[in-house]
Amino acid sequence: MGVRVYELAKEFSLSSKDLVKTLKGMHIPVKGHMSALDDETAEIVRHELLSENKKVEKQKEAKRKSKLKKLMVDFPLTVKNLSVKLQISTTELIKKLMKMKVMATVNTNLEEEVVNKVGMDYGFKIEQQPSEEEVLLAGHKEPENDSGNLVHRSPVVTFMGHVDHGKTSLLDVIRRSNVTVKESGGITQHIGAYEVQFKKGTITFLDTPGHEAFTAMRARGANITDIVILVVAADDGLMPQTIEAINHAKAAGVPIVVAINKIDLPGADPDNVKRQLAEKELTSEDWGGNTITVPVSAKDGTGIDKLLEMIILESELLELKANPEKPARGVIIESKLSKGSGPTVTVLVQNGTLRVGDLFVCGVTFGKVRAMIDDFGKRVQEAGPSVPVEVSGLSQVPQVGDGFFVVEDEKKARELSLQKNEVSRQQNLMPSQRMSLEQLFEKAQEGEVKELKVVIKADVQGSLEALGSSLEKLGTADIVVKIIHSQVGSINESDVMLAIASDAVIIGFHVSIENNAKEEADLKSVDVRLYKIIYEAINDVRLSMEGLLEPKIKETFIGRVKVLQIFKVSKVGKIAGGVVVKGKFMRSADLVRLYREDQCLYEGKLESLKRYKDDVKEVSEGVECGIALNNFTNILPEDIVECFHVEKIARKL
């Protein structure tokens, strides 16, 4: 027979006339409200009406929210403070919370979700009051409609690679000035930043001592590099520091362009370098991969123009943008105490324009730009996005990697600096918390860990490969082992810095840890594990990963009660009187569900189980009992209540 139109209209509180119009709009032929729909058609109509109802409800909700007044508060918020903000009595608010099944007194701190819900009922959209720092740095927030002011900015490029492979000499050729002679012994001793202009654009180069500073900045959250230029000597190939540089760049998620240097030497073999790169998943484009490789010579200038073109091409793909009209924001790439100028910093401007006379906040310090000097030692009045400049005028020396923000209010900048200094002092008194194998389970429960990052050091290459492959095989669909760096040799400070930046665990096999590395690891609480037997290392990691896996939930049916009558008991509330129709009903059951017409209305715990007026532990089949559910009173005769034993079974790898 199917379903009549008027029955379907009644089900959704519609008039039969409106539903007939809707059905005709859906091209379903009906003559009137007595027309019958087959079950399949009726189900399709129900689905459409439910979808339409949800859409209408969303529109109403959006309209209601748009009319809400904005109310700024500081969380956590007590019942008393919220009542003052909403201009209602605490009694009224407590009654409101009781209806929401939230038991609270005037001094109870309310959850943010509860505060928002109450606020909406009283016509307010409640938001967190911005901190002093957020107010001070409000000019640095990009509005959604600010895309019209964005312009292309120059790429920031970092040179990385093994010592003496020609990083600084290559930069020297590009820059057309002798940078190397300024360095002690021809080796870069500190971070330098240089802006290079040529016919196709401008590029900002960072010259770093190997990769330590690069990792140190990333450890402080300063991912300032857009592209990494990996310099590899054609006669040497990939060396230990080169491999470390690759791992550091990959960990930072920065695109890599390879410059194969010293191709003018007799023993140069660029193809051997490409083969070694392919083994590290950096397959050259001319070998069918995605990595740009350019043969160059710092000595005679071969390939330099092509390298610059490739950098510009890569930067175009990245679509680098900035807004020069904003207050300047940047990052500290070098800091020092100068006898003549006091505390000075090298700043890389990331957004906006920095000008002489600007007030700024920088890490835990503040100041006013007294003078700016570019990379050629010339005084400049302003610096735009991707431009490095040396700035003087700070009250103290900040850390490399600290943020640099131009502000307008000097008094607030001073107060913010004092607050940050106090916070920094308190943090220094507390031990730093880093990832350890023991903390993995806790992190996983909070949803913070999806992979275990590992740095491996071993005595020989064979052990390194065996340990690495064994650990990677432990990975599952839920949790993977990611080896971010592996190398032969003792555990050094660079390994610890990488572990800090990437929140990784260091595993050493038949190796020692250098004294300075141990001091840094202890200071920063980096988990370093040393092993003599390979299966012990694998077993430790396996046990930690098994702790990360969500346990299997096994439910065992215990008993079922059919509700016959509802009783109201003073000081207790509603008690459902029923009979155990299957199994037995237990007070200690882990889980209770209430069903009404095959729909589950409640899932939780049993509050009480009674026989007449006495509390009992269990009730057998065929015996009457009284039950109360935890925080649920909407129970009716004919409802079915079932109880279960829940068992969590640990999963194994």
N, C-alpha and C positions, 0 to 999 in steps of 0.2 A: 504493500500500500504506500509506503514511503512517508514523507513528512509534508503536512499541509503548510501553505504559505503563512496562514495566520498563526500556526503553532511556532513557526520559526521567528515570526515577527515578535511574538510574545516573549520568546527566549531572549531576544536582544533589546526588549523594551522599545520596539518600533511600532509605528502604525502599519497596518496591512497595506495601505495605499502607498506609503513610502517604500516599503519593501518590494512591492510589485514594480514600481518605477526602477528601483535598483537592479532587480532581476532582468528587466527589459534592457537596461543599460549594459548588463553583462551578456546580452544576447541569449538569455534563457527564456524560451517561450512559455509564458503563463497567461491564463485568461483572467484570473482574479484571485481573491484571498483563499478560495477553496481548492485551488489547483494543488496537485500533489507533486512533490519532487522525489525522485529516487534517492536512495541513501548516498550514493556517490556524489550526485549533484548537490545534495544538501550539505555534505561535508565540505565541498569546495566553497559553497556560499558562506558557511560558518567561518572558514579560514579567511575569506575576503572581508567579512564583517568584523572579525576580530582584529585584523590588520588595520582596517579603517578606524576602528575604535581606539587602537593604540596610537595611531597617527594623530587623531583628534585630541587625545589625552596629552600627547607630547606638545602639540600646539598650544593647548590651554596652559600647560605647565610652563612653557617658554614665555607665554604672554604674561603669566602671573609673576614669573621671575623678573621680567623686564620692568614691572611696576614696583619691584621691591626697592626700598630705600637702603643705601649703603651705610653700614655701621662698622666702624673700625674699632677693634678691641685687641688687647694683649692676652694671648693664651699662655698658661692655663687660666681658666676663668671659673670663679666660684659661683655658687647659686646666688649668693648675696650680690656680688658684682654684676652678674648678668641681669638680675632684677632691676638694679639701678640703671643699667644701660638701656633696658627695654621699657623703663618707667612703669613697672608693675610691682605689686607687693610680692614679697618672698613667699607668702602663703599661697598666692595664686600660682606662682611659678612651681612650687613644690607639688601642688595638685596636678598641674600640667605634666610634670615629670612622672608622677605616679601613674597617670593614664598611659604614659609611654613605657610603663613598667621599669622606670628608673627610680630607685630608692636613693634619696639624697637629703642631706641636711644643709643648713645655710652656708656651711664652710666647706662643703664637698666640691672638689675640682671636677668640672664636667668635661667629658670628651668632646673634641672638636665637632664630631659628627652630630652629637646630641645638641650642641649649641646652635649649629647651623639649622637643624630641623626646627627647633623652638623659634629661632629668629624668623624663619620663613612663615611660620604660623602667625607671627605678630607683624608681618609685613616688612621685615628687614633682611637684607643680604649681609651676613656677618663675615668680615674679612680680617686677616691679621694686620695689626698696626705695623707699618714699615719701621724697621730699625733706624737708628741715627745714621748708620753707614749707608743704608739703602736710600734714605732721604738725601744724604750728601752726594751720593753717586747717581742720583736720579737722571741726570743728564746723559748718562752713558747707556741707558736702556733704549733699544731700537724699537720705535713704534711700528705697528704692523704696516702702516701706510708710508713707511720711510724709504721704500725701494726706489723712488724717483730720485733721491739724493745720493744713491750709491754710485760709485765710479770704480773702474778697474784699478787695482793696486798692483804694485810690483811684487814678484814672488820673493820669498825669503828662503835662501838656499844655504845649507850647511855642508861643508866638506868634511868627510869622515874617511878613515882608512888606517892602514898600518903606518908606523913611524918610518920616516925617510922614503915614503913612496911618492913624495912630491906634492903634497896638498898645498902648502904655502907657496911653493915655487910656481905651481899652476895658477894660483890666485894672483901671484905677483905679475905673471904674464897678462892675465885678464885685466888687471887693474892698471897696467902700464906704469907702475911705480915700484920701487924696491922695498917691499915690506920685509923681506927675509933678513936684510942686514940689520934691522932694528931689533931682531930677536937674539937672544943669547945662544950662541953656537948654531944659529940657523934653525933652531927648533922652536915651535910656537909654545910660549910659556903662559899665555893668558888668552882670554876670549877677545877676538877682534871682530868688528863689524864694518863692512865696507860697501858703499853704494857704487855700482858701476853702470855707467850710461853708454849705450852704443846705439847704432842706427835703428834697430828694431825694438828697442825698449830699454827699461831700467831693471836691474837685478840687484838685490841686497844679499851680500855674501856674509856668512858667519864662518870664521876660521876658528876651530876649537882644538884644544890639546887632546887628540884622539877622540874619545867619546865620553869621557868622565863628566865633563861639564854638561854635555848634551843630556845625559841621564840624570844628572843632579837637578837640572831645570825641570825635566819631565816629572821627577819625583815630587817637585813642589807644584805640579799641575800646570806648568808653563810649556805647553806644546806650541812653540813659536815657529817651528820650521815647516815650510810648505813642501820642500823637496830636499832630499839628501843626495849629494853627489858622492858616490863611493869611488875613491881614487885607488886604483890597483896598478902596481908596477908590472909592465909586460914581461920583464925578465924574472920577477920573483913569484908572481901569481898570488893566490890567496894565502895570506899569513894569519897567525892567530888573532891579531888585532883587527884584521879585515873581517874575519868571521864574527868577532864580537860586534863590530860596527853594523854588520848585516842584521844580526839578532836584535840589536838595540833599535835600529830603524824599523824593523818589522813589528817589534813590540809597541812602538809609538804609532804604527799605522801610517807611516809617511812614505810616499812614492820614492823609488830609488832610480837614479840615473847613474850608470857606471861610466867613469872616465878611465880608459885603459892607457895609463901614462908610460913614458919612457920607451915609445915604440921606435925611437931612433937608435937605441942600443943594439949591438950585434946579437945578443942573446934573447932579444924580444920575441915572444910567442903569444900574440893576442888570442889565437885559437885555443891554446891551452888554458888561458884565463877564462874564455867563454865556456869551455868544458867544465871547469871548476865551478863557475857561477851556476851552470845548469844543475849541478849536483846540489846546490843550495837553493833550488827553486827560483833562480833568477835567469831564465833562459832568454838569450839575446833575440831581438826582433828578426835578425837575418838568419836565425836558426829556428824560426817559427814560434818564438815566445813573445812576451809582452814587455820585456825589459829593454830600455834604450841603452845601447852600449856605443860609445864613441872613442875610437883610437885617437890619442892626442900625444903631443910632445911639448913639455914645458920649456925644453931647451931651444927648439927652433920654431915653436908656435903652430905646429901642424895640428889641424882639427879643432882649434880653439873656436873659430867662428861657428862650426857645425855644433859644438857643444853648447854654445850660447843659444843657437837656434832651437836646439832640442829642449833647453830649459824653458824658453819662451813658449814653445809648443805645449809642453807639459803644463805650464801655468795657465794657458788658455783653456785647457781641458778641465782644470780645477775651478775655473770661473771665480777668481779671487776678487772680492769686492770690499769696499770701505766707504765711509762717509766723512770726507774732509771737513765738513761744516760742524761736526760734533766737537765737544770738549775732548781733548786728547786722552787716549787710553793706550797703555803699552806694557812692556815687561822689562825688567832689569836683566841685562845680559852680562854686565860687569859692574863691580862696585869696588871702591878703594878710598883710602884716606890720603889726600894730597896735602903736602906741607903748605903750599901756596893757596889752594882753593878750598881746603877742608874736605868734608865728605863729598865725593863726586861719583856719579853713576853713568854707565853707558845704557841709554834707553833705546829700545826698538819700538817706535810708535806703531801700533796696530790699527788704530782707528782715530779719526779726528785730526786736529792740527795743534801741535804744541808750540807755544810762543813765549818769548822772554817776558817775565813778569807774571806768568801763570802760577796760581797756587795749586799745590798738588798733595796727594796722600800717596805714600809709597811703603807698602808693608807696614811696619810698626812705626814708621817715621813720617814726617811731613816737611814741607818747605815751600820756597818760592824760587822759580827759575831765575837765577841771577845772570847766568850766561850759558850759551849753547855753542858747542864746537863740533863741526862735522868731522868725517874720517880723514880729511886732509889737513886738519888743524886750523881751519878757518872759522871765525865767529859767524854764526847765522842767527837770524831773528825768528825763524819759524821752521818747523819740520812736520811734514805730512805723513800719511800712512806708509809703512814699510821703510821709513827713513831712520837710520841710526844716528844718534847724537850723544855727545857727552854733556851732562847737565851738572851744574854746581848750584848750591843753595840749600842743601839738605841739613837737617838738624843732627842726624847721625847716619852711619853707614848701614844700608839695608842688605838683605841677602839676595844673592843671584836667584832669579826666578820669581821674585816678588812682583805683584802688580803695581802699576803706576797710573794714577787717575788724577786728572785736573778737576779741581773743585772751585766753588765760589766763596765759601764761608770759611775764613781763616780760623775763627774761634772754634767752630765745630770740628775743623780739621785737627786742631790742637787737642781737643777733647777726645776725638776718635783715636788719635795717636796714643794718648795716655791709656785709654781703655785697652787698646791692642797690646801695648807693652805689658800691662798687668795680666792679660790673658796669656800672653807668651810666657811670662814668668811662671804662671801657674802650670802651664803645660810642660815646661821644662822640669818642674818638680815631680811630675808624674812620668812613669816609664811609658815609652812608646809601645803601642800594641800593633804587632805585625801578625800576618797569617802564620799559623803553626799547624802541624798535622792534627794536634788535639783540638784546635779551634774549628776545624773544617766542618764537623758535624753541626755545631751551633750556627755557623754561618749559613749552612745549607738549609736549616730549619727556617731561617729568616729570609730565604730566597735570594741570598746575595752571591752564592757560589754556583757556577755551572761548570767550571773547569778548575783543575788543579794545575797551577803553573809551577814548573820545576826548572832549576838551574843545576846541571850535572857537571861535576869535575871528577876526572879519573886519572889513574897513573899511566895507562896505555890506551891507545886507540881502540884495541879490541874490546877491552872492558867497557869503554865508553859506549861503543855501538851496541854491545850486548845488553847493557843496563838500559840504554835509551829505548831500544826496540821492545824489551820486556815490559817496561813501564807503559809505553804507548799502547801495547796490546791489552792492558787492563781497562782501557776506555770502554764505555757503554754508550747507549743512546741518551742516557740521562746525565752522565758525567764523563768528561774526557781528561786525559793527562796531556798537557801541552808543554813540551820541552822548549822553552824560549831561548835557551843557550846551553851548549855542551862543548867541552873542550878538555884537552889533556893539560894537566898542571895543577898546582896547588890553588886553593881558594883564596882569591885576592880581593882587594877593596872594590875593584870594578864589578866583580860578581855580586858583592853585597849591595852596591848601589843599584844594580839592575834588579835585584830581588826587592829592594825598597820601592823602586819606581813601579814595578809590575806586581807587587804583593805576591811574591813567589817564595817557594821553599828551596833551599840549597841542599843538594845531596852530594856528598863526597865519598869516593870509593878508593881506598888505599892512598889517600892524599891527606896532607895537613892543611891547616888554615893559617895564613900569615898573621903576625901579631896585630898590625894596624887594621886588618880586615876583621879580626876577632873583636877588637875593641869597638869598631863601628857596628858590628852585628849585635854585640851585647848592648850597646847604647841604644840602637834602634829596634831591639827585640826581634831580629831576623832569625827565623828557625833554620839552623844549620845542623844537618845530620851527617855524621861520619860513620862509614861502615867498612868492615873487613871481609864480610861474606855477602855475596850478591843477593842470595835469596832472602836475607834479613831485610835488605833495603826494599826489595819487591814486596815482601810480606807486610812491612810497615805501611807502605803506600796502599796496598790492597785493603788492609783493615780500615784505613782512613776513608777510602772511597766507598767501602761497604756501608760505613756510617752515613755517607751522603745519600745513599739510595733510599727512596721512600719505601717504607715497609708495606708488604701486602696486607690487606685488611680481610680477615675471614670472619663472617658472621654465622653464628650457630643459633638456630631457632630454639627457644626454650618453651614458650607457652603463649596461649591466646585467650583473651577475655572478651566476652560479649557484654556490652553495657545494657542493663535492663532498666535502671532507674537512677535519677540524680537526687542526691540528698544535700540540703544546706545545713551545715553544722556551724554553730556560733564559734567565733575566734579561729575557725579553721578554713571555712569557705565551702566550696563544692566538693562533694565526694561522689564518685561514680560507683554505684552498686552494680555488680555483675556476677557472671559465673564463668569459671575456667572451662572452656569448651575443648581445649586440646593442650596436652603437655602439662606443665605446671608454671605458675607465676611466681617469680622470685624477686624479693626486695633488692638483692644485690646485682640485678641485671645491669649490664654495661650500657644498653640502649633500649629505649622504648619508643614505639611508633603508634600513632593513632590514625585509623583509617575511617573515612566516611564515604560510602558508595565508591569504593576502590580508589579514592583520592587520599593521599597522605597529608594530613593537616598538622601533625606534630611529630617532631623527632627530638628526643632529649632523654631526660632522666626521670625515674620514678621518685616522687616525693614521699609517699607513704603507701603501705600495704596493710590492710586491717581485716580482721575477722571479728565482726560486731564492733566492740570498742577497743579491742586489743591489737597492738602492733604485732605482726607476724613476719617471719623470714621468708616463708613460701606457702603457696596454696596449691593443693593437688587438683587434678582434673575432676570436674563435676561438682566442685565445692564453690559456694558463693563467697564473695569477698568485696571489700571496698578499696578503691584506689584513688590517689590524687597525683596529678602530674606537676612537675616543677614549672612554675610560671605559666600555666595554661589551664584555663577554666572553661573553655568553650567545648564542653563535652555534652553529647546528646544521647538519648536511648538509641539502641541499634548500632552505635559506634563499635568498632573493633579495635582492641588494644593488644599489641603483640610485644613480647620482650625477647631480647637477644643477648647472647654472650659474644663480645667482640674480641678477636685475637689478632695482634699485630705480629706478622711473621717477617723476621729480618731477611732481606734479600742478599744473596751471595753472588759474587762475580764469577 
